């Protein structure tokens, strides 16, 4: 395990190309195709995750300590949201 980064100032540069048409996953709701089940998350947390932590929403548990950045589809539009959490 790498030592923790002990600073209040840091920068992450991340480039990702989302090609929706190639990887669309559909489900059916009320007989209509819906593709709002796609997305991914980037985590910056203060502790090492374990396998059980990775089995819930967006790949991590809801009481994390750190920063979660979420890219997801909602009502046919791509959205981005970040959440800072202190373990609550």
C-alpha positions in Angstrom: 0.0 0.0 0.0 1.2 3.5 -0.9 1.7 6.0 1.9 -1.1 8.6 2.2 -1.0 12.0 0.5 -1.0 14.4 3.4 -1.9 17.7 1.8 -5.0 20.0 1.5 -3.9 21.0 -2.1 -3.8 18.4 -4.9 -4.8 18.1 -8.5 -5.9 15.1 -10.5 -5.9 15.2 -14.3 -8.0 12.5 -15.8 -9.1 12.1 -19.4 -11.7 9.6 -20.4 -13.8 9.4 -23.6 -17.3 8.2 -23.2 -18.6 6.6 -26.4 -22.2 6.0 -25.6 -23.3 4.3 -28.8 -20.7 1.5 -28.5 -21.4 0.5 -24.9 -25.1 1.3 -24.2 -26.9 -1.0 -21.8 -30.7 -0.9 -21.9 -33.3 -2.0 -19.5 -37.1 -2.0 -19.9 -39.4 0.2 -17.9 -43.1 0.3 -18.7 -42.3 -1.3 -22.1 -39.8 1.4 -23.1 -36.0 1.0 -23.5 -34.2 3.1 -20.9 -30.4 3.6 -20.9 -30.0 5.4 -17.6 -28.0 2.7 -15.9 -24.6 3.7 -17.2 -21.9 5.5 -15.3 -18.6 5.3 -13.4 -17.0 6.9 -10.4 -13.5 8.1 -9.4 -12.7 7.8 -5.7 -10.1 9.7 -3.6 -10.4 8.1 -0.1 -8.4 8.2 3.1 -8.2 4.4 3.6 -7.6 1.3 1.5 -10.9 -0.3 0.3 -11.7 -3.9 0.7 -13.6 -6.3 -1.5 -16.9 -6.0 0.4 -16.7 -2.1 0.2 -16.8 -2.4 -3.6 -20.1 -4.2 -3.9 -22.5 -1.2 -3.4 -23.5 2.0 -5.1 -21.0 3.3 -7.8 -18.4 0.8 -6.6 -18.1 1.9 -2.9 -19.9 2.1 0.4 -22.0 5.2 1.3 -20.1 6.0 4.5 -16.7 6.7 2.7 -14.2 9.2 4.0 -12.9 11.3 1.1 -14.1 12.5 -2.3 -16.3 10.7 -4.9 -16.7 12.0 -8.4 -19.6 10.4 -10.3 -20.3 10.5 -14.0 -23.7 9.0 -14.9 -26.6 9.1 -17.2 -30.0 10.5 -16.0 -33.0 11.0 -18.2 -30.9 10.5 -21.3 -28.3 13.1 -20.4 -24.8 12.7 -19.0 -24.2 14.3 -15.6 -21.3 14.8 -13.3 -21.5 15.1 -9.5 -18.9 15.2 -6.7 -19.5 14.4 -3.1 -17.2 15.1 -0.1 -17.9 12.8 2.8 -16.4 12.5 6.3 -17.6 8.9 6.9 -21.2 9.7 7.6 
